[in-house]
Amino acid sequence: MSNYDAIVVGGGINGLIAGAVLGRKGKKVCIIEKAGSFGGMASYAVDGGPSLAHALYNLSPLALKDTGIDADHATLTGQQIDTVSLSSDGNHIAFKEGRVYWNDGTEHPQSQAWRELTHRLKTYGGLLRQLAEAPPPGGHSASLSRARFAEMLRLAKLGVGLKKLGKTEMRRFLQVVLSNVYDIVLDDLPDGPVAGMLAADAIRGAATGPRSPGTVFNLIYRLGHGGTITRPAGGMTAVVDALVEAARAAGCTMLHETEVSRILVDEDAVTGVLTADGQTLNAPMVLSNVASPLTCKLTGPSVFDIETTRRIRNIRARGTAAKVNLRLKDASPLPGLKDELKGARLIYAPSAAYVETAFNPAKYREMSKAPVIEAIRTELPDGSHWLSAIVQYAPSDIEGGWTQSALDQLTQLTIDTLDRAVPGLRDHIVGTQTITPDQIQAATGAPGGHWHHAEMSLDQLLTLRPSNGTSRYAFGPKGLFLCGAATHPGGDVMGLAGRNAALTALEALK
Ligand SMILES: Cc1cc2nc3c(=O)[nH]c(=O)nc-3n(C[C@H](O)[C@H](O)[C@H](O)COP(=O)(O)OP(=O)(O)OC[C@H]3O[C@@H](n4cnc5c(N)ncnc54)[C@H](O)[C@@H]3O)c2cc1C
C-alpha cells in the first residue's frame, strides 16, 4: 500500500496539469494512466501515425505557467500557421497576418469585414477567458473566505471589462454570445468560404451545426487566447512530453499501463484507489481526469444521490469528429497550393450553409456525405509525410455501427472531398488511417469519443458543466474532484480544467 496526498486518475493533458500544479504546491501526487503512454486523446495515435490532435487553438499560458513551464516556450507551442479556406474552383482563400487574400496574392474584398468581425469576437473572447481561468461563479459558503473574495474581484474585473466595451458593444456582446454562429457571421459577411471557415471553427468537435444556439460561444471560446493557431514544433507528443516532464519535476509519481478499477470511498470520503493489477493506493484526495459517468462507475453509483446520478446519465456526449490520416508519398507540394502555404491549416467548408447541410445527416445517425474538414500537413520523426484531417460529421452512434464498410466510406469521402478542391491530391496518397469516435471512446474512455467529453452547449456550460450541482469540480464524496475536459471551461489542448480543478481541490481541503 502506498500513501499519497493526492491521486490523479488518468494522465491526459488535464490530468498531467492537475498533478503538476498539486505537486508544485508541495503535495505528494501519483498520476495513474491506463494506456502505455501519457497524453490521452491529444496524443492518441495508431500504428505510429499522426496524433489525434494536430494544432493548438488555445493552449493556456496560465495553465503552463502553473505547471512551471515557461509561458513563452515558443519551441513548445511552435510557429503560428496560416489558414486556407479551400474552394472547389481552385480559387482558394488565405488568411494571413490578419488579412484575407486570394490565391493570386490580391486582397479579398471581404478582408476588412472579416478583420473587423474577428477583432470584435477576439475582444469578447478576452472577456470569456477571465471566466475560463477560474471555477464557474457561485458555490462558496456565505462567509467571506479568501476564495470568495478572489471570485468577487474577478467578477468585478469582468464587469469593468464589459463596461469598457461601451453601451452599444456591451449590448451586442450579450446578444452575440448566446446566438448561433450562422446568423452572426452572415450579418457581416456574404456566405462563402470566408463565412464557411468561421462556421467550421465554431462547430469543430461539437454535435451541432452553425445554426444551433450557442455556437458563437464555441468560436469565441477558441479566440480567448488571441486566435493564434500553432502547430507544436515536435508535434503533440512534444507538448505531452513537456507536461510529463513538468509533473515529474514537481515530484509526481507517474504510473502508466496501470488502470484504476475502483475509486475507494469510506464514510462519504475518498480514501484512495484500487488498480486493476491489485494495488491499493491511499490518498484523501482523488482527481479524476475521466468524464463523470465513468468516474461514477469507478466509485459505484451508491455514493451519489439519485438526482445527481440522473443528471450524470443525462449529460450529452455524442462524438462527431473522426480522424483520417492520409499518408503522402513524399514532401512535394500539393497541387494548386502555393509553396508558402505548404504548412497551412486547410479548411474545407465552402460556405456556412455547407457546414449546416453537413450536420443534417448526423442528426439521423448518418455520416455527412459532404463533410467539413480541417487538414494539416505533418512530418513525423520517422520521415513519413501525412495530411492529418479532422472530419465532421462522423457520429459515434452511426446507424449500423462503424463497420469496415462504414470506415472505408468515410475514408473515401474524405479523399474525394479534398481531391475536389485540390485536384490530383489522391495521386499523392499512399496509405490511410481512419479513427472514429467509437475507437476513441474505447481507447481513452471519453464518452462517445467526444472532443470535450461532454457537449459544449448552453445547457452544459459554466455553472451547468458538466451538470447542475457538480460544476465546481467537487464530485460527490469528500475529496473527490473531476479535472477533465467535461468540466469548466471544457476541452481542447488548453489545460485550464486541470489547473482550475487542482487549485479548487487545494482550497476546498484546507
Ligand atoms: C479527433 C479529435 C481531434 C482533436 N484535435 C484537437 C486539436 O487539434 N487541438 C486541440 O486543441 N484539441 C483537439 N482535440 C480535443 C483534445 O484532444 C481534448 O479535448 C483533450 O485532449 C482532452 O484532454 P483531457 O485530459 O481532459 O482528457 P483525455 O485526453 O480523454 O484523458 C483522459 C485519460 O484518462 C485515461 N483513463 C481513462 N480511464 C482510466 C482508468 N480507469 N484508469 C487510468 N486512466 C484512465 C485515458 O487513457 C486518458 O489518457 C481533438 C479531439 C478529437 C476527438
PDBQT file of the ligand as one rigid body, heavy atoms in Angstrom, charges set to zero:
ROOT
HETATM    1  C1  LIG A 601     -10.465  13.581 -33.472  1.00  0.00    +0.000 C 
HETATM    2  C2  LIG A 601     -10.037  14.613 -32.453  1.00  0.00    +0.000 A 
HETATM    3  C3  LIG A 601      -9.095  15.574 -32.817  1.00  0.00    +0.000 A 
HETATM    4  C4  LIG A 601      -8.722  16.568 -31.910  1.00  0.00    +0.000 A 
HETATM    5  N1  LIG A 601      -7.833  17.518 -32.312  1.00  0.00    +0.000 NA
HETATM    6  C5  LIG A 601      -7.527  18.549 -31.471  1.00  0.00    +0.000 A 
HETATM    7  C6  LIG A 601      -6.610  19.569 -31.884  1.00  0.00    +0.000 A 
HETATM    8  O1  LIG A 601      -6.059  19.550 -32.989  1.00  0.00    +0.000 OA
HETATM    9  N2  LIG A 601      -6.355  20.570 -30.999  1.00  0.00    +0.000 N 
HETATM   10  C7  LIG A 601      -6.937  20.643 -29.751  1.00  0.00    +0.000 A 
HETATM   11  O2  LIG A 601      -6.680  21.597 -29.010  1.00  0.00    +0.000 OA
HETATM   12  N3  LIG A 601      -7.789  19.661 -29.332  1.00  0.00    +0.000 NA
HETATM   13  C8  LIG A 601      -8.083  18.622 -30.151  1.00  0.00    +0.000 A 
HETATM   14  N4  LIG A 601      -8.932  17.629 -29.725  1.00  0.00    +0.000 N 
HETATM   15  C9  LIG A 601      -9.504  17.712 -28.367  1.00  0.00    +0.000 C 
HETATM   16  C10 LIG A 601      -8.476  17.380 -27.282  1.00  0.00    +0.000 C 
HETATM   17  O3  LIG A 601      -7.654  16.313 -27.685  1.00  0.00    +0.000 OA
HETATM   18  C11 LIG A 601      -9.205  17.009 -25.964  1.00  0.00    +0.000 C 
HETATM   19  O4  LIG A 601     -10.204  17.973 -25.657  1.00  0.00    +0.000 OA
HETATM   20  C12 LIG A 601      -8.236  16.961 -24.782  1.00  0.00    +0.000 C 
HETATM   21  O5  LIG A 601      -7.092  16.227 -25.142  1.00  0.00    +0.000 OA
HETATM   22  C13 LIG A 601      -8.920  16.328 -23.570  1.00  0.00    +0.000 C 
HETATM   23  O6  LIG A 601      -7.957  16.135 -22.557  1.00  0.00    +0.000 OA
HETATM   24  P1  LIG A 601      -8.317  15.513 -21.136  1.00  0.00    +0.000 P 
HETATM   25  O7  LIG A 601      -7.026  15.417 -20.388  1.00  0.00    +0.000 OA
HETATM   26  O8  LIG A 601      -9.388  16.279 -20.478  1.00  0.00    +0.000 OA
HETATM   27  O9  LIG A 601      -8.936  14.067 -21.419  1.00  0.00    +0.000 OA
HETATM   28  P2  LIG A 601      -8.338  12.744 -22.094  1.00  0.00    +0.000 P 
HETATM   29  O10 LIG A 601      -7.335  13.110 -23.098  1.00  0.00    +0.000 OA
HETATM   30  O11 LIG A 601      -9.513  11.945 -22.538  1.00  0.00    +0.000 OA
HETATM   31  O12 LIG A 601      -7.604  11.984 -20.906  1.00  0.00    +0.000 OA
HETATM   32  C14 LIG A 601      -8.218  11.020 -20.066  1.00  0.00    +0.000 C 
HETATM   33  C15 LIG A 601      -7.163   9.998 -19.713  1.00  0.00    +0.000 C 
HETATM   34  O13 LIG A 601      -7.661   9.084 -18.735  1.00  0.00    +0.000 OA
HETATM   35  C16 LIG A 601      -7.194   7.792 -19.051  1.00  0.00    +0.000 C 
HETATM   36  N5  LIG A 601      -8.053   6.817 -18.374  1.00  0.00    +0.000 N 
HETATM   37  C17 LIG A 601      -9.344   6.507 -18.681  1.00  0.00    +0.000 A 
HETATM   38  N6  LIG A 601      -9.822   5.582 -17.805  1.00  0.00    +0.000 NA
HETATM   39  C18 LIG A 601      -8.811   5.321 -16.931  1.00  0.00    +0.000 A 
HETATM   40  C19 LIG A 601      -8.693   4.452 -15.812  1.00  0.00    +0.000 A 
HETATM   41  N7  LIG A 601      -9.712   3.689 -15.400  1.00  0.00    +0.000 N 
HETATM   42  N8  LIG A 601      -7.513   4.405 -15.156  1.00  0.00    +0.000 NA
HETATM   43  C20 LIG A 601      -6.455   5.180 -15.553  1.00  0.00    +0.000 A 
HETATM   44  N9  LIG A 601      -6.525   6.022 -16.617  1.00  0.00    +0.000 NA
HETATM   45  C21 LIG A 601      -7.690   6.098 -17.291  1.00  0.00    +0.000 A 
HETATM   46  C22 LIG A 601      -7.253   7.749 -20.558  1.00  0.00    +0.000 C 
HETATM   47  O14 LIG A 601      -6.464   6.717 -21.095  1.00  0.00    +0.000 OA
HETATM   48  C23 LIG A 601      -6.755   9.151 -20.919  1.00  0.00    +0.000 C 
HETATM   49  O15 LIG A 601      -5.357   9.188 -21.059  1.00  0.00    +0.000 OA
HETATM   50  C24 LIG A 601      -9.291  16.599 -30.601  1.00  0.00    +0.000 A 
HETATM   51  C25 LIG A 601     -10.211  15.608 -30.224  1.00  0.00    +0.000 A 
HETATM   52  C26 LIG A 601     -10.587  14.621 -31.131  1.00  0.00    +0.000 A 
HETATM   53  C27 LIG A 601     -11.579  13.589 -30.711  1.00  0.00    +0.000 C 
ENDROOT
TORSDOF 0
